[in-house]
Amino acid sequence: MTRRAAIIGATVTNPELFAKASQPKTAVNFSVPAHACDCHTHIFGDFPLFAGRSYTPEQASADEMTALHRALHVERVVIVNPSIYGTDNSSTLAGIKARGKNARGVAVIDERTTEKDLDAMQRAGMRGIRLNLNNGPQSALSPRARFEAAAQRLKSRGWHIQMFAGLKTITSIKDLVLSSPVPIVFDHFGGASLAAGIDQVGFADLVDLVRAGKAYVKISISGPNIGLPFSGAAVLAKAVIAANPERVLWGTDWPHPNSASGRPATEVSPLKQVDDGEVLNQLPLWAPDSLVRQGILVDNPARLYGF
């Protein structure tokens, strides 16, 4: 089933599901450096859906994403293949093509993905793979085994591994990250709760990996953390920035999918409406030094993604 068919079917009883993906309502209030990068976005297009997906989002196009970044004064973007497409990276590749030289991507692969496939994706702008160690596709391998297999496969390619993993899982693979032959990225504050502070179990391990230069962290607010006071994000962001500002990335998580809406996986879940202008305006509060912001927004992503 394509997304178009899913939405048409859903809107018979839910006509409100034609809402647009969110756009900033608040103007950016600081000088965003040239070549700034949003390191975590998704494109939801009309492509075949993964049968084992946990949700079905509304559509969000490359043109809408471009409008978002124009308002935020952000030039570059990293598009992450969303779980709803499984290992079909067509939507992300289309988004990269639409943004040209200013876009890079993170793919989802499995054992059926050939080296020729990876070569083609690299030419198209892919620079890493995403492992979902929380609730991804079922696998006979443990999180540790999946991590080790991915690292061995990518070590000669110059790609990185991005992980959607909670703090408990991060603790369980800390030794593997410390010895990893490829760069590691933890998205969305490593799955930390913005409400639980720096003393929550596992956060110290995340900070240790950042301090050692063995992991990047995306200070992007998503999922259950959306809508919580920014003060919680500030505490966590300042901790990882203080540990090692050269291993911090910033992202929006646009178009803010609601994967925990409680709706059946085959029923369309409306995208969350988030003011990304207000979110970006938190960065100077988390990183008052403009040189640190230059690193987070420009230098770190340029180094990791090869802009």
N, C-alpha and C positions, 0 to 999 in steps of 0.2 A: 504493500500500500504506500502511495506517495503522501507527502504532507498535505498537498492540495486536497486529495480525496478525504483525508482525515478531518481537515478543517471544514470542508463543505458538509460532511456528515455531522460534525459536532454542532455547527451553527444552526442546524434545523431547530434545535431546542435551546441553543446558547448563542443568540445573535450578537451578544456583546463581545464575542471572541475575535472581532475584526479590529480590535484596538491596535494602535501603532506602537512599535517599540519605543521605549522612552528616549527623550532628548533632553539636554540640560535646560533647566529653568533658571539657574543661577550663573551669572557671568563669572569667569575666572578672575580672581582678584590679585594675581601675582604674575610676574613675568616668566612665562613658560619658555625654557631654553629651546633654541633651534634643534630640530631633529629629535624632539621628545617622542617617546614610544609608549603606547598602551600595550602592555605585554600579555593581556588576557582578554580575548574577545571570542565570539562565536558567530558563525553565519548559519541561519536556519532557512534553507532553501527548499525547493520542490524536488527532493531526491528521495529514493526509496528508504524507508525507515527500517531500523534493526528490529526484528521480531521480539527480541528480549529486552527492549528498552523499558525504562522505568517511568517515562513520561513522554508526552507529545507537546512540544511548545508551539506557539504561534510563529509565523514567519518573521524573519528579520534579515533585510537585504544588505548587500555591500553598499548600495547607495545611502541607505539609512545610517550605516556605520560611518561612511565618509562625512555625512552631515554632522554626526556626533563629534568626530575628531576636528572638524573645521571649527565648531563652536568651542572646543576645548583647547585649540591651538596646538594640537598634537599631530605630528607629521607621520610617524611610523606606527606600525601595528603588528602584533603577533596574533594570529588566528589559530585557535586550538580546536581540533576536531571534537565535536560533542559526542557524548555516548549514544545519542539517539540514532546515529548512523552506523554503529558498530565499527568495522574496519573499512567501511567505504568512506574515503576521504574526499569525495567529489565536491562536496559543499565547501570545504575549506580551500581546496585547490582553486575553485571558482572565485572565492573571495580574494585569495592571493593574486590571481590574475587581474582582478578588477583594480587592485591597488598598486600593481606593478612593483617597481624597485623598492618601494617603501613598506613592503609586506613580507613577513616570514610566517611559517606555519609549524604546528606541532601535530604529528600524525598519530593515529591509532593503528597498530598492526597486530598480527598474530603469526603463528608458525606457517600459515599458508602464504604470507607476504614474501615474495621472492626478492633476491638482491637486485634483480632488474627493476622490480617495482620501486625499491628504495632509491635506486639510481635516478629513475624518472622523477620521483618526488623531490629528490635533492635538487635536480635541475630546475624544478618548478618553484623552489623556495622553502621546502621543508627543512627544518634544522634539528628536529628532535622527535621523540615519541612520548606519548602519555600513557602511564600505567595507572589504572584505577584500582587501588588496593583496598578500597572501602566496599564498593558494591558493584564492581565491574562484571564482565562476563564470567560465568563459572569456569573454573580451571582446576585441573587435577593437581597443579603445582601450588605450593605454599607461596605467600608473599615473598619470602626470602629467595625461593627458587626462581620465581618469575623475575625478580630483580636481577639476580645473578645471570640468568639467561639473556636478559635484555642488555646488560652491560657488556657481556662478552660479544654479543652480536654487533654492538654499535662502536666498540672501542677503536676500530680502524677507520671509522667513517667520519669522526669529528662531530657527531651529534651528541645531544644530551638526553637525559631521561627526566621528564617531568612527572611528578607523582601527586595524585589525589589520594592522600592518606591521612588518617587521624594521628594524633600525637602518640597513642599507644603503639601503632604500627611503626611510627618513626623510631621510637625507642627500641623496638624489636629488631630493626635493621640498622641501627646506628653504626655497628662495627662494619657492616658492608659498605655503608656510605663513606666511612672514613678511608676505606681502601679502594673505593671505586675508581676504575680506569677512565670513567667518563664524568662530565659535570652532572650534578643532580640539582633539580629545582623542585621545591615544594610549593604548591599553589595555595592560595587562600589562607595565609598565615599558618600553613601546616595543619589546617583543620582545627586550630585552637578556637576556643570560645571567647568572644570579646568580653563576655560578662564575667569570666572566671579569673582574669588577671594573670600575672606572670608566675604565680605560684601553682598554677594548675599542673597536674601530673603530666610529665612529658615535655613541657615547654622548655625546661632547662636543657634537655637533650637537643632540641631544635636549635636553641641559641648556641650551644657548644659546637654544633656542626657549622653554623654560620661563622662563628668566631675562628674556627680552624680553616676557613676558606673552602670547606668541602661541600657546601650546599648553598644554593641561592634560595631566597624566600620571596614570594610575591605578596606584597602587602595589598591584597585585593580583598574587598569585603563581599561575601557571597552567602547564599543559602540562609541558614537560620540566623546568621549575624546581620543580615539586612534589617534595618529598622531599629537596631539597638543604638544607644548613645555613642557618638563618636569618641567619647572619653575612653571607652574600653579599647577601641582600636588604637588610640594614641599611646596607651600604656604598652601594648604589645609592639607597635611599630617602633617606638623609641628604643625598646629593648634590643630588637634585632639590628636596628641602625647603629646603635652604640657598639654592638658586638663586632660588626664589620660592614660598613656602608658599601663596600665594593661587592657585596653579595646580596643586595636588596634590589628588587624590581617592583615596579608599580603597574597595576592593571585595573580595569573597570569591572570586568566580568560582564560587560554588555553582550547581549541585550537582557541580561538578568532573568534567566529561565527559572521557573518555579517548579523544580523537580520534586518538591515535597508538598505539593498542593493537596494531596489526599485524594485526587481524582484517579480513576482507573487509568492505566498506562496508555490505553488507546483513545482516551478522551482528551481533547485539547485543553491544556492548562494555560491561562493567560500569563503573559510575561509580567514580571514585576515592574512597577513604575518607580524608577530611581533617578534622582537628580544628580547626575554625574558631575555637574559643575560644582555643587556643594561638596561632593566627595573629593574632587581634585583640590579644592581649596583647603582641605585638611593637611595636605602635604607640607606646606610651610610651617604648620604648627608641629608636625612630627619631625621635620628636618629644617630648622630655621636657617642653617647655613646654605647659601645658594650654591656653593661648590658641591655640597653633599647632594642637593637636589639635582644638580647637573649629572652627577654620577648615577643616581637612581633612574632618572628619566632618559638619559642619553648614553653615557659611557658604558654602564653595565650591560644594557641590552645590545649595544653595538658590538661589544666583545663577545657576548654569548651567542647571539643570533647571526652575527656576521654581516651587519649592515655596512 
